[in-house]
Amino acid sequence: MHARVTTLEGSPERFDDGIRHVRERVLPQLKQMDGFKGFIALGDRQSGKLLGVALWESEEALRATEEAVSRVRSGAAEAAGGTVASVEQYEVTVFEV
């Protein structure tokens, strides 16, 4: 399994808008992509910072979705009143839920 970690730096005043956008727009789009395995969002209301961790079944699935996810990411940043601060890719070495 592989993960793409996106960091958004948004406006604290628009934090809830960003979360709502993730629930209503981002997740439905990700769920339709081949190889999608899950999503975790972490947020700091005081700073407006959001981290999204999208899980993919393989490195190939992660790479194949790069362009489509880029568009999704831009919409989330706009909804949160901020910018995409970073995008990183990792191999998932431990996963327990």
N, C-alpha and C positions, 0 to 999 in steps of 0.2 A: 504494500500500500504506500501511496505517496500523498503529500500534502502541499497545498499552495497556501501560504500565509500572507494575507493582505493587511496592511496597516493603513487606516484612514485617520487623518487628523481633521476633525470636524469642529463645528461650533457647539459648545455646551448647550446653547439654547435650542439647537436643532437635533440634539441627541435622540429624542424620541422619534422624530421624523426619520432619522437614519435607521433606527431599529425597525420601525414600521415598514420602511422600504425593503429592508432585508427579508422580513417575513412575507410580505405581500408580492414582491417582484423578484427578488434575487433567488430565493429558495425554489419557487416554481420553475424558474429557468434552469437552475442547476440540476434539478431532479430529472429534467428531460435529456440531459447530456449523457452520452455513453460513458460508462465507467465511474459515474458519480456514486460515492459510498456514504457521504454524510457531511454535515456542516456544523461548526461550533462558532458562536460569536461571543467575544469578550469585550466588555466596554468599561470605560471610566467616565462617569457622568460629569465629574468636575472639570476634566480637561477636554471632553468631547472625543477622546480617542477611541477608535473601534478596531478590533482585530478580528478578522474572519479567517477561519481555518477550514478550507474545503478539502475533503478527503477523496482520493481517486484510487481505483483498484490497481493501477499500474502506472509506471512512469510514462508509458506510451499514451495512456488515457489522459494523464495530466498535460502532456505536451500537445495532444490533439485538440484540447479545449482552450488553449492559450488565447487565440484570437476572440472567440466567443465570450470568454470570461472577461477579457479586457473591456468589452463594451458594457457588460453587466457591472463591472467594478466602477467604471466612470459614472454610471447612473447612481450608484450607491454613494459615491463621494459627493455628488451634486445634492442628493437628498439630505445628506448630513451637513451640508453647508461647508464642505471642506475639500481636501485634496487627498490623492493617493500618495502616502509618504514612502511606502515600500511594498515590494512583492518579492517573496522568497519561496523557494521550493526545497522540500525536504523528503527524505525517505522516512516513513513511519517505522520506528524501531521497537516501540512498545505501544500497544493499544489495548486498554481494558476499560470496559464500561459496565 
